Amino acid sequence: MFPLIVATAGGSADVPPASGPAQLITVALIAVVLIIALISWLKVHPFLALTGTAICAGIAAGMAPGKSVDSFTNGFGATMAGVGVLIAIGAIFGKLLADSGGADAIVDALLHRAGFRSLPWIMAVIGAVVGLPMFFEVGLVLLMPIILLVARRSGVHLLKVALPAIAGLSAMHGLVPPHPGPLVAISTLNANIGLSLAIGAALAVPLVVLAGPVLSFAAARWMPHVRVPEMFTGEGRGGVLQTNSNDDSSRPPAGSHGGHSVGLELQEQTQLSTAVVRKRPSALVTTIGILLPIVCMLVRAVNESLNPNATDSFSTLIHFIGTPTIALGLALIYAMIFFVRASNMRQSDVGRSASDALLSVAGILLIVGAGGGLKQILIDAGIGSLLAKAALGSGISIVLLSWLVAALVRVATGSATVATVTASGILAPLAVGLSSPELSLLVIAIGAGSLFLSHVNDPGFWMVKEFLGLTVSQTFKTWTLMVTLLSFAGLAGALLIEAFI
């Protein structure tokens, strides 16, 4: 969401609340409840529910009808410019990854070297590594083909594969520089980047374990029947139904025979015996393609940390190739050359893969854009600044206050980055004179608060829902619960460290 700072945080600073505090908060609560009711009970398409409710919420908050429409379209456009392009490019990359056989090569390498019990832990590590320099949306579209194919091929419950990887992405997004979110807080509060990195990384490890593998095992028991979506599987058949009867606690290690894995192996052997075996990229070639945008963005983050005001040609080039759209575009070009060449795909196959990928994410793009529109209306109505100012008058610990301000803005606006930027700016005057460890704890508290309670006004909520094929209720029970757990655990860690400094 970092690319949307100007369009969201900057645009809301000059817009005063259109109505009284009670009316604004009431409108926001009613809007959230109405969206959930329309989608869950009346089965209205999420795009229509979000669009209609957002515009009506703006009018109810005191905005002129034309201003409400303009606010929604501005938020929709800003989200599409930032997140939408990334989803589209990432979807094409993911489809080429699947159709060329590159995803199979990665999955085969994972399943060959890891037992079924260790898959959630490995996926958590992969998610954290990918998420370190990567915007959440980019990391999600890069990892989704691997997540879905690992779940399909291994027979492990989808949530045991997906939640750990997404937990790793989310923890890095909120807590650990050089991710841009924490870097904004570090810069605004003049905190020490090295100390903030050390504390954030130390806290991220237990947080990812708790909100990833540990939570995923519980979630798999709550929701035993989850289908692996067709997206990125390279098949035209329906998803694979997974149930808890295939609990991996009784499954033998990868490569052995027994239980559900035998059925999968026999099915795959039958498919291979009746089809022409096509060449595919090696695991190394595929891994390079996945890591390429990560390296580009990481190099940019490191260079900007070491040389924040550099304007030389090298820094300009690094900044350009580290831009998320460019970095992911370079990965797509790499895939269109090396994945295609290694698998002997024809140009017509590449075009078909791109068309299929864009068709499969068209609905996701509209839903995510509408979520961005709702977010912008809530920002322009002044709800985020209203809640932040209320938190400042609470007279509580500055670490807890930092978390509370960020959490309230996050709930009101649906943007972790807007929450980080807003909370950092509000708390900057209070941070003057604090010690270096205390400043780093404020960075951690703000980052943890920015993860709190993702719901229907967050485009990330809809990305996770649509990519994993979950219902709104299931998304609340998995994604929302996971980021909220990360948020509370991050706050607890910051308060614990505060007690010893």
N, C-alpha and C positions, 0 to 999 in steps of 0.2 A: 504493500500500500504506500510505500515511500514516495513513489512518483506523484501521488495525489495530494501531497502536502499543500502545494500552492492553491490547488483547486478547492480544497476543503478547509484547512485551518486558516489560510490567509483570507479566504472569502467570507468567513464567518466573523472575523474580528470586528468588522465595521457594521455589523447588523445587530441592532438592539433587539431584545425580546419583544415580540409583537403583542404579547398579552401578559397578564399577571402570572406569578409563579404557580399558583394552584391550577390555573387553567392549562398552562403549558405541560405540567406533569401529568395532569389528568388526560390530556389529549395523547401524550406519548404512551401512557399505559393502555388506553382504549385502542390505539392503533395496533399495538403489539397483540393484544387479545383478539382483535378483529381479524388480523392476518392469519393467526393460528386457526381461528374458527372457520374462516373461509376455505382454507386449504385442507384442514383435517376433517371437518364435518361436512361441509358443502361440496368438497372436491373441486373447488375452483382452481384453475391453473395458477401456480405461484406467481407467474409474471403478471397476470391480470389482478390478482389479489394485492400484490405489492404496489402496482401502479395506481389502482383506484384508491386504495387506502392512503397511500402517501400524499396524493394531491388533496384528498379530503382532509387529511390531518393538518396539512399546511393551512388550509382555509379555516379550519376549526381553531387553529392556534393564533389566528388574527391576521394572517397574510392575505393580501389581495388575491383573488382567483388567478389572475395572470401571473403574479409573482410566484404563486405556488407551483404553477405549471413550469415557469422558467427555472425555478429552483430544482424541480425534479429532473428536467431535461439537462440542466447543467451537471447535476450529480450523475445522471445516466451517462452523459458524454464523457465526463472525466473518468469514470470507472471503465468505460469501454476503451478509452485512450490508454489507460494504464494497465488494467487487469485484462480487459477483453482481448487486446492484441496478444498478450502473453499466453492466454488460454488457447487462442487460435493457433499460434505458432507451435506451442507445446503439444497441442493435440495432433498436428501433422507429424511432428517429430515422434511422438509416441506411437502413431499408427505405422510409420516407417520402421520404428524399432520392433514392433510386433510382426508386421508383414514380411520383413526381411529375415526374420528368425533371430535377430539380435537379442530380443528380450528372452527368447528360449535359451540362448547361450548363457546369459547372465543367470537365469533361474536354474539351469542345469548345474552351473558352477556352485551356486548357493546350496542346492539340494545335495550335491555330491559331497560337499565339505561340512555340511551342518545337519544335525539330527533335527527331527521335527520339534523337539522340546526347545531347541535353541533358536528357532526361527524368529520368535517375537523379539528376542534380545538382539539378534543380528539386524533386524529391521529397525530397531530403535537406534542402533549405532549408525546405520546408513542414513536414517532421517536426520540425525544430529549433524553428521558430516556434511550432508547436502544443505542443511539449513543454516550452517554457520555464516556463509556470505550471501545466502540466497534469499530473496524475497519469498514469503510464504507461498504466494500464488505460483511462482516459477518452480519452486521445489515440489509443490504438489503435482503439477502437470508432468514434471520430469519423473517423479516416482510412481505415479499412478499405473503406468503399464507394468512395472515390476511388481507392485503390490497385487494387482489383479491376477497376474499370471502366476505368481508364487502361490496365491491362495487356490487358484484353480488346479495347478499341477500337483501341489503337495497334499491337497485335501484338508489342510489346516483351516479352521474357521476364519472367514474373511476379517473379522474384527481383531483376531489375534495377530494378523499380519498388518492390517491397516493402522490401528490405533497406536502401536509403538512407533511406527515411522512418522505419523502425523504429530505425535507427542514430541519427538525429536525436533521436527521442524518448528513447532510452536515454541518450545523452550528457547531455542536459539533466537527466534524472532523477538522474544521479549526480554531476554536476560543477558545475552552474550555479544559483546562487540567482537569482530568488526561488523556485525549486522547493523544496517543503517538505523534501525529504531533506537537501540541503546546508544549509538554514537550521537544521535541528536540530543539525548538527555545529558551525555557526558560533556558535549560542547556547550550546552546552555548553562549547566551548573558548574562548569570549569572543574570537573572531576578528573582524577588521574585514570587514564585509559588502561594502563597496565594493572593497577589494583582492581579496577572495575572488571576487567577481563578475568582476573584470578578468582575474585569472589563469585562472579556470574558463572564461570565454568564449574567451580566447586559445588555450587548450589544446583546447577543444571543436571548433574549426574544423578543424585537421588530423586530429583523431581521427574526426570524422564523415566526412571525405573518405576516410580509410583504411578504416574499417569499413563505410562505405556504398557509394558508387559503385565504388571500387576492388575491394572484396571481392565486390560483386554481379556484376561481370563474370567473376571467377574462378568463383564459385558457379554461374553460368549454364552454364559449360563443364563443371563437375563433374556437374551434374544437368540435362541438356538437355531432358528430357521432364517437364514440370511442367504440370499442368492448372490453369486458373483456376477456383476453386470457383464454384458457382452462386450462392452467397450474395451479395445486394445487386446482382445483375446485372439484376434485373427480368425474367428469362426463366425459362421452365420447362424449357429444354433443358439438356443436360449441359454441363460445362465445355468450354472451348476448349483443345484440345491445342496446346501450344507446343513447338517444337523449336529447336535451335540452327541449323537451316537457315535460320531467319528472323533471323539475326544482324543487328543494326541497324547494324553497321559498313558494310554494303553497301546499306542502305536509304536511299532518298532522303529529303529533308526532308519534314516534315509538309505536306500540301497538294499534293505532287507525286505522280506516278504511277509505279509500278514495284514489283516484288517482291510481298511479302505484303500490302502496304498496298492494292494494287489489288483483291486478292480481298476484303479487308474492306470497302472502299468499295462494290464491286459488290454484296456481300451486303447491306450496310445500305441501299443504294439500292433493291434489290429489295424489302426488307422495308417501306420507306417507301412504295413505289408500291402495295403491296397492303394497306396499313393506313391507318386514319384518323390523320392527324397531330394529336396532342393538344397543347394549350398546355402550357407548362412555365414554371417560375420563371426569372427572368433569373439570370445569373451573379452579379450584385450581390446580389440577394435571397438567393440560396443561400449566398454567402460570408458575409453577415451572420449567417445562422443558424449556420454552422460556427464563426465567430469569437465568437459571443455567450458561450458558456461559458468560452472562453479569456480574454476580457476580464474577466468576472466574477471568475474565479479570480486573474487577475493583479492586479486592483485590490485584492482581499483581501490578497494576499501583500505588495504594496507598502505598504498601510495598516498591516499588522501589523509590517512592518519599521521603519516610521517611528514608529508609536505602539504599541509592543508591549504596553503595559498599559492601553490606552484602554478605557473602559467606557461612553462616551457612546452616545447613540442611533444616531448615524451609523455609528460603528465596529461596533456590534452588527448593524446592518442589512447593512453591507458583509461582515461575517463570515458572516452567514446566506446571502446570495445567492452568496458565493464558495465555500460548501460544495460539493464535487463533485456530490453527488446533486441539490442544488437548482439548481446552475448548468446541469447537463445536463438537468434537468427543465424549466427555462426555455427551453432550446433546443428541446426537444420541443414545448412549447406554441407556440413561435414557428413551428415546422414545421407543426403542425396547423392553424395559422391562415393563414400566408402561403404555404407550399408548396401546401397544399390549394386555397386560393383561386386562386392563379396557374395551377394545372393543371386547375381545374374538376373535381377529384376529388369523388366523393360520400361521404357519411358512411359508407356501407357499404364503400366502397373503403378508407377509413381503418381501419375495424375489421378488414378482411381483411388489410391490410398489417401491423397490429400482431400479429394472430394468427400470420401466416406468420413474422414476425420472431422471436417468442417460441418458436415451434416449431423454427425453425432453430438457435437457440442453446441449446435445452434440454440437449442432450448436453454442450455446452461448459460450461454452468453446473455440472453434476454433476461433471465432470472437474476443473474449477478448484477447486470446493469440496473435493473429495477431496484435491487437492494441498495445500490449506490445512490439512486435517486431518493429513496426514503431516508438514507443517512444524511444527504445534503439538506433535505427539508428540516430534519430535526436540528441540524447545526444552524441553519439560517434562522430558525425560529428562536434560537437562543437558549435551548434547553441544556446544552452541554455547559455553557458558561454559567448558567443559573445554578446548576448542581455543584460546580467547582467552587463558586463563591460561597455557597452554603457550607461546604466542607471546611473552608478556611476559618470560619467562625466557631469551629467545634472545640478548639483548645486542647487538642490531643497531641500525642507524641509526633514529632515531625516525620519519622519514618512511617508510622501508621497513617498520618495525614497525607503523605506523598502517595501511598497506595490508594487511599480512599478517593483522592481527587482524580487520579488516573482511572480508577474503577468506575466512578460515577460518569466521567466523560465517555468512557468506553461503552457503558450500557446505554447512554443517551444517544451516542453518535454511531456506534457500530464499527468504529475504526480504531485499531490498536495504535496506529501512527498518530492520528489526531489526538488520541488520549495522551500519548507520550509527549508530543509537542506542546499541547495545552497545559498539561500538568507541570512540565519543566519550566515553561514560561511563567506560570503563576507562582511556583515555588522558588524561582531564582532569587528574588529579594530575601527570602528567608534563609537561603543557603549561604549567604555572605558570612564569613567568619568561621564556618564549620571546618573541622579537620578533614584531611584527605580520606580517611576511612569512612567518616560520616557521609561525605559527599558520594562516595561509591555506593554506600547503602541506600541513599536516596535514589540513585540510578536504578538499583536492583528493585526497590520498592515500586518505583514508577513503572518499570518494565513488567513486574508481576501484576500490578493493577491494570495495565493495558491489555492483559489477557482475559480479564474477568468476564464471565457470563456472556459469551457470544450468543446472539439470538437472531431474530428474523431481520434486523436492520444491518446485519453484517454480511457483505458479499461472500466472505469465507464460509459462513454457515451454509449458504446455498451451494457453493462449490463442493464442499464435502458431501452434502446430501445427495447431489445429483451424480457425482462421480462414483460414489459407493452404492447408489441405488437405494438409499434409505428413505423411510417416511419421515415426516416432520417430527413425530414423536420419537422415533429411533434416533434421529439426529440430536435431539435434546438429551437423550439418555446416554449418548456416546460422546459426540464432539463437544457439546456445551458442558457436560459434566467433566470431560477431560481438561478443557482449558480453565474451568473454574477451580478444579483441583490443583492444577499448576499454579494458578494465581494465589490461592490460599497457602499452599506449601511454600511458594516463594516469599510471601509475606512472613510466614512463620520463621523461615530461615534468616531473613533480614533482621527480624526482631530478636532472634536468638543471638546473632552476632553482635547486635547493638548492645546487648546486656553485658558483653565482655570487653567493650572498648570505651 
